Amino acid sequence: MAENQFSSRLLENAINEFAKLPGIGRKSALRLVLYMLRQSKEEVEDFGNAIITLRNDIKHCKRCHNICDTEICSICANPKRDETTICVVENIKDVLSIENTQQFNGLYHVLGGIISPMDGIGPSDLNIGSLVERISTEDIKEVILALSPTMEGDTTNFYIYKKLAAANCKANITTIARGIAIGDELEYADEITLGRSIINRTPYQETLK
Amino acid sequence: MAENQFSSRLLENAINEFAKLPGIGRKSALRLVLYMLRQSKEEVEDFGNAIITLRNDIKHCKRCHNICDTEICSICANPKRDETTICVVENIKDVLSIENTQQFNGLYHVLGGIISPMDGIGPSDLNIGSLVERISTEDIKEVILALSPTMEGDTTNFYIYKKLAAANCKANITTIARGIAIGDELEYADEITLGRSIINRTPYQETLK
């Protein structure tokens, strides 16, 4: 769509702003803006303010770097969670994904990214120092490295492993299991994953739990 | 996703607001909100304010009801446009679509909807009175009814036609051509459209223009 076709600067502005969002093109942006115009002024203000307030007032948990509204996030502050297990994740989206499984009752540590020289992200850009500090000051029995099984994830895992070892970490360091995803067909699995899934085979009875 | 899974009320609020938009589910909403969190405070404020300002400050053209920032829209105010031809459309999206074709140089009249008893929209909810007034006061040579060829569109066309006739309208009243869309295959065309396209066949030379 041409830039100067709109009869309103305000309309054009709003469309441009929506079109900046990932996955939203100019046609979708127009559709969303026209939807907004049909809503009441109060509803539109609620929408805009919710996003502005979020960006301005959001905090990061001092302990695990998860996002929250208070100094300490609701997971870290929950007395029912197991404080001796820390699950190390890349970002808050991964916290949500793991929480959704309802299979983990420990605490998290959000790195805020993974080591990626291509994107100019080095270890000092991540919350690794505070992880090492937690290991030293808290009573941690297990550190689960739950990063994506990619080149960058593996590099970050290895870096953290070395750092923890250098800090005399007594906790067990584990990673999430790698293998064939449930529902996947063997013939389409890549060789490395399939090979790893044979090496790390588990007793059949454990799959029945 | 469960409602109480988020560690932040602000995050949840923003996700809920995005998820209200048409075509955006809770997963997309989360993705958009996390994208927002990565932008600068200024960028997020620009986004929110662009939408709030649009809703609060938008005006409708006093002549054609198109949306604009001033009393009269840029199309109506453009001295190069043909003021004797009015194209009647359902909404501002249709104005944009027709403008994009670059095949129309007249003015518009935006009805703001079409007659649809199912949705409780009657003639009095539409900008039909002001259309009749324009016909009486302006020097109009042609009124193009450019509504969708649906039951509701045809009903609205007929209602407007009757109103204009009752107001002693001297202008030609035309509708957009109905027929087989360019690129469509004849065998998949519905019978009514195909039948109409035969009745309204046009001289071959006209298609060469």
Boltz contact constraints between the chains, C-beta under 6 A:
constraints:
  - contact:
      token1: [A, 5]
      token2: [B, 99]
      max_distance: 6.0
  - contact:
      token1: [A, 7]
      token2: [B, 66]
      max_distance: 6.0
  - contact:
      token1: [A, 7]
      token2: [B, 68]
      max_distance: 6.0
  - contact:
      token1: [A, 7]
      token2: [B, 73]
      max_distance: 6.0
  - contact:
      token1: [A, 7]
      token2: [B, 74]
      max_distance: 6.0
  - contact:
      token1: [A, 7]
      token2: [B, 75]
      max_distance: 6.0
  - contact:
      token1: [A, 8]
      token2: [B, 67]
      max_distance: 6.0
  - contact:
      token1: [A, 8]
      token2: [B, 68]
      max_distance: 6.0
  - contact:
      token1: [A, 8]
      token2: [B, 69]
      max_distance: 6.0
  - contact:
      token1: [A, 9]
      token2: [B, 69]
      max_distance: 6.0
  - contact:
      token1: [A, 10]
      token2: [B, 54]
      max_distance: 6.0
  - contact:
      token1: [A, 10]
      token2: [B, 57]
      max_distance: 6.0
  - contact:
      token1: [A, 10]
      token2: [B, 58]
      max_distance: 6.0
  - contact:
      token1: [A, 10]
      token2: [B, 69]
      max_distance: 6.0
  - contact:
      token1: [A, 13]
      token2: [B, 50]
      max_distance: 6.0
  - contact:
      token1: [A, 14]
      token2: [B, 50]
      max_distance: 6.0
  - contact:
      token1: [A, 14]
      token2: [B, 51]
      max_distance: 6.0
  - contact:
      token1: [A, 14]
      token2: [B, 54]
      max_distance: 6.0
  - contact:
      token1: [A, 17]
      token2: [B, 47]
      max_distance: 6.0
  - contact:
      token1: [A, 17]
      token2: [B, 50]
      max_distance: 6.0
  - contact:
      token1: [A, 21]
      token2: [B, 32]
      max_distance: 6.0
  - contact:
      token1: [A, 22]
      token2: [B, 35]
      max_distance: 6.0
  - contact:
      token1: [A, 32]
      token2: [B, 21]
      max_distance: 6.0
  - contact:
      token1: [A, 35]
      token2: [B, 22]
      max_distance: 6.0
  - contact:
      token1: [A, 36]
      token2: [B, 51]
      max_distance: 6.0
  - contact:
      token1: [A, 41]
      token2: [B, 55]
      max_distance: 6.0
  - contact:
      token1: [A, 44]
      token2: [B, 52]
      max_distance: 6.0
  - contact:
      token1: [A, 44]
      token2: [B, 55]
      max_distance: 6.0
  - contact:
      token1: [A, 45]
      token2: [B, 52]
      max_distance: 6.0
  - contact:
      token1: [A, 47]
      token2: [B, 17]
      max_distance: 6.0
  - contact:
      token1: [A, 48]
      token2: [B, 48]
      max_distance: 6.0
  - contact:
      token1: [A, 48]
      token2: [B, 51]
      max_distance: 6.0
  - contact:
      token1: [A, 48]
      token2: [B, 52]
      max_distance: 6.0
  - contact:
      token1: [A, 50]
      token2: [B, 13]
      max_distance: 6.0
  - contact:
      token1: [A, 50]
      token2: [B, 14]
      max_distance: 6.0
  - contact:
      token1: [A, 50]
      token2: [B, 17]
      max_distance: 6.0
  - contact:
      token1: [A, 51]
      token2: [B, 14]
      max_distance: 6.0
  - contact:
      token1: [A, 51]
      token2: [B, 36]
      max_distance: 6.0
  - contact:
      token1: [A, 51]
      token2: [B, 48]
      max_distance: 6.0
  - contact:
      token1: [A, 52]
      token2: [B, 44]
      max_distance: 6.0
  - contact:
      token1: [A, 52]
      token2: [B, 45]
      max_distance: 6.0
  - contact:
      token1: [A, 52]
      token2: [B, 48]
      max_distance: 6.0
  - contact:
      token1: [A, 54]
      token2: [B, 10]
      max_distance: 6.0
  - contact:
      token1: [A, 54]
      token2: [B, 14]
      max_distance: 6.0
  - contact:
      token1: [A, 55]
      token2: [B, 41]
      max_distance: 6.0
  - contact:
      token1: [A, 55]
      token2: [B, 44]
      max_distance: 6.0
  - contact:
      token1: [A, 57]
      token2: [B, 10]
      max_distance: 6.0
  - contact:
      token1: [A, 58]
      token2: [B, 10]
      max_distance: 6.0
  - contact:
      token1: [A, 66]
      token2: [B, 7]
      max_distance: 6.0
  - contact:
      token1: [A, 67]
      token2: [B, 8]
      max_distance: 6.0
  - contact:
      token1: [A, 68]
      token2: [B, 7]
      max_distance: 6.0
  - contact:
      token1: [A, 68]
      token2: [B, 8]
      max_distance: 6.0
  - contact:
      token1: [A, 69]
      token2: [B, 8]
      max_distance: 6.0
  - contact:
      token1: [A, 69]
      token2: [B, 9]
      max_distance: 6.0
  - contact:
      token1: [A, 69]
      token2: [B, 10]
      max_distance: 6.0
  - contact:
      token1: [A, 73]
      token2: [B, 7]
      max_distance: 6.0
  - contact:
      token1: [A, 74]
      token2: [B, 7]
      max_distance: 6.0
  - contact:
      token1: [A, 75]
      token2: [B, 7]
      max_distance: 6.0
  - contact:
      token1: [A, 99]
      token2: [B, 5]
      max_distance: 6.0
